[in-house]
């Protein structure tokens, strides 16, 4: 059970690194993005995890929810064509992840996420919001964008080596949603 708890912690950390899917969704009105947005919800859908622990294949579902939100993200549009759009985030939240494996009690782990996104640059191409922070690029699908609400999604589809569990390979898939409300 201890190894499953550690696996859950590592899965939740990987949920903030993923790739978004590219599809033919209409272009988003980029002019709605600049401003300060509060993080109001984090959740997952279709979360699956599989690994082999001590020679036994293990697979199950995971879900992620957030709480104790204290994060805001400010998107600033460049003042000219040559100026980059900037993003700056402050604060964090608590991530609550639950892994359910058949015949086992669900394992729940809470992890404090002290900082979201970070500070860097942002662009929009179609319905993809791309942030570049400290050389790391992250693509988010803009699922919804109104004058007061924005929902971003990342697709998780990765295999991670978990050193803390003796270099176990874990396959992680699912969708992670971030809901922002404009101040």
C-alpha positions as CSV (number, residue, x, y, z in Angstrom):
1,X,0.0,0.0,0.0
2,X,2.9,2.3,0.7
3,X,4.2,1.9,-2.8
4,X,0.8,2.6,-4.2
5,X,0.7,5.8,-2.2
6,X,4.0,6.9,-3.6
7,X,2.9,6.0,-7.1
8,X,-0.1,8.2,-6.6
9,X,2.0,11.1,-5.4
10,X,4.2,10.8,-8.5
11,X,1.2,10.6,-10.8
12,X,-0.2,13.8,-9.4
13,X,3.1,15.6,-10.0
14,X,3.1,14.4,-13.6
15,X,-0.4,15.7,-14.2
16,X,1.0,19.2,-14.7
17,X,3.2,18.1,-17.6
18,X,1.5,16.8,-20.7
19,X,0.7,17.5,-24.3
20,X,-2.5,18.9,-25.6
21,X,-4.2,17.4,-28.6
22,X,-4.4,19.3,-31.8
23,X,-7.8,19.5,-33.5
24,X,-9.7,21.7,-35.9
25,X,-11.6,23.8,-33.3
26,X,-12.4,27.4,-34.3
27,X,-9.9,30.1,-33.5
28,X,-10.2,31.6,-30.1
29,X,-10.6,35.4,-29.6
30,X,-7.2,36.2,-28.1
31,X,-8.4,39.6,-26.9
32,X,-10.5,37.9,-24.2
33,X,-7.4,36.4,-22.5
34,X,-5.5,39.4,-21.1
35,X,-6.3,40.2,-17.5
36,X,-6.0,38.5,-14.1
37,X,-7.6,35.1,-13.6
38,X,-8.2,33.2,-10.4
39,X,-7.8,29.4,-10.5
40,X,-11.2,28.1,-9.2
41,X,-11.2,24.4,-10.1
42,X,-8.9,21.6,-11.1
43,X,-10.2,18.2,-12.0
44,X,-9.5,15.2,-14.1
45,X,-11.4,12.9,-16.4
46,X,-10.7,9.5,-17.8
47,X,-7.6,9.0,-15.6
48,X,-5.9,5.6,-16.1
49,X,-2.7,4.3,-14.6
50,X,-0.9,1.0,-15.0
51,X,2.4,-0.3,-13.7
52,X,4.1,-3.5,-12.6
53,X,4.8,-3.5,-8.9
54,X,6.9,-6.4,-7.6
55,X,6.2,-8.4,-10.7
56,X,2.5,-7.9,-10.5
57,X,0.7,-5.9,-13.2
58,X,-1.5,-3.2,-11.5
59,X,-3.9,-0.9,-13.3
60,X,-6.7,1.3,-12.2
61,X,-8.3,4.7,-12.4
62,X,-7.3,8.0,-10.9
63,X,-9.1,11.2,-10.3
64,X,-7.8,14.6,-9.3
65,X,-9.6,17.5,-7.7
66,X,-8.3,20.7,-6.2
67,X,-9.1,22.7,-3.1
68,X,-7.8,25.6,-1.1
69,X,-7.3,27.7,-4.2
70,X,-5.1,30.8,-3.8
71,X,-3.7,31.1,-7.3
72,X,-4.0,33.9,-9.8
73,X,-2.6,34.1,-13.3
74,X,-2.1,37.4,-15.1
75,X,-1.9,37.4,-18.9
76,X,-0.6,40.6,-20.4
77,X,-0.7,41.3,-24.1
78,X,2.5,42.7,-25.7
79,X,2.2,46.5,-26.4
80,X,3.5,46.0,-30.0
81,X,3.9,43.3,-32.6
82,X,7.5,42.8,-31.5
83,X,6.7,42.6,-27.7
84,X,5.9,39.1,-26.3
85,X,2.7,38.4,-24.4
86,X,3.6,37.7,-20.8
87,X,2.1,35.4,-18.1
88,X,2.8,35.7,-14.4
89,X,1.3,33.5,-11.7
90,X,1.2,33.7,-8.0
91,X,-0.1,31.3,-5.3
92,X,-1.1,27.7,-5.5
93,X,-3.7,25.2,-4.3
94,X,-4.0,21.7,-2.8
95,X,-4.3,18.8,-5.2
96,X,-6.3,15.8,-4.0
97,X,-5.7,12.7,-6.0
98,X,-7.4,9.3,-5.6
99,X,-6.3,6.0,-7.2
100,X,-8.8,3.2,-7.4
101,X,-7.4,-0.3,-8.2
102,X,-9.9,-3.2,-8.3
103,X,-10.0,-5.2,-5.1
104,X,-8.1,-2.5,-3.2
105,X,-9.3,0.3,-1.1
106,X,-9.0,3.7,-2.9
107,X,-5.8,5.5,-2.0
108,X,-6.1,9.3,-1.6
109,X,-3.2,11.7,-1.4
110,X,-3.2,15.5,-0.9
111,X,-0.3,17.5,-2.2
112,X,0.2,21.2,-1.9
113,X,1.0,22.8,-5.2
114,X,2.8,26.1,-4.2
115,X,2.9,27.6,-7.7
116,X,1.0,27.2,-10.9
117,X,2.4,27.9,-14.4
118,X,5.1,30.4,-13.3
119,X,6.2,33.5,-15.2
120,X,7.1,33.6,-18.9
121,X,5.4,34.1,-22.3
122,X,2.1,33.0,-23.9
123,X,0.7,32.7,-27.4
124,X,-2.6,31.4,-28.9
125,X,-2.8,29.4,-32.1
126,X,-6.3,28.2,-32.9
127,X,-7.7,26.9,-29.7
128,X,-4.2,26.2,-28.2
129,X,-2.8,28.4,-25.5
130,X,1.0,27.9,-25.2
131,X,3.0,29.0,-22.3
132,X,6.8,29.1,-22.2
133,X,8.2,29.3,-18.6
134,X,11.9,28.9,-17.9
135,X,12.4,27.2,-21.3
136,X,9.6,24.7,-20.8
137,X,6.7,24.9,-23.2
138,X,3.2,23.7,-22.2
139,X,0.2,23.5,-24.5
140,X,-3.3,23.9,-23.2
141,X,-6.5,23.3,-25.2
142,X,-8.9,26.2,-24.6
143,X,-12.1,24.4,-24.0
144,X,-14.1,27.4,-23.0
145,X,-13.4,31.2,-23.1
146,X,-15.9,33.9,-22.2
147,X,-15.4,37.3,-20.8
148,X,-15.4,35.9,-17.2
149,X,-14.4,32.2,-17.5
150,X,-11.7,30.1,-19.2
151,X,-11.3,26.4,-19.1
152,X,-8.0,24.9,-20.1
153,X,-7.3,21.2,-20.8
154,X,-4.2,19.1,-21.1
155,X,-4.0,15.5,-22.3
156,X,-1.9,13.2,-20.2
157,X,-0.4,10.3,-22.1
158,X,3.1,9.4,-20.8
159,X,5.2,6.7,-19.4
160,X,7.3,7.7,-16.4
161,X,10.1,5.9,-14.6
162,X,9.5,6.1,-10.9
163,X,12.9,5.8,-9.2
164,X,11.4,5.8,-5.7
165,X,9.7,2.5,-6.5
166,X,12.7,0.8,-7.9
167,X,12.6,2.3,-11.4
168,X,9.0,1.1,-12.1
169,X,7.5,2.2,-15.4
170,X,4.0,3.7,-15.0
171,X,1.7,4.5,-17.9
172,X,-0.5,7.5,-17.2
173,X,-3.3,8.7,-19.4
174,X,-6.2,11.1,-18.9
175,X,-7.4,14.7,-19.2
176,X,-6.7,17.5,-16.7
177,X,-8.9,20.6,-16.6
178,X,-8.1,24.0,-15.1
179,X,-11.0,26.4,-14.6
180,X,-10.1,30.1,-14.3
181,X,-12.4,33.0,-13.4
182,X,-11.5,36.6,-14.4
183,X,-11.1,39.1,-11.6
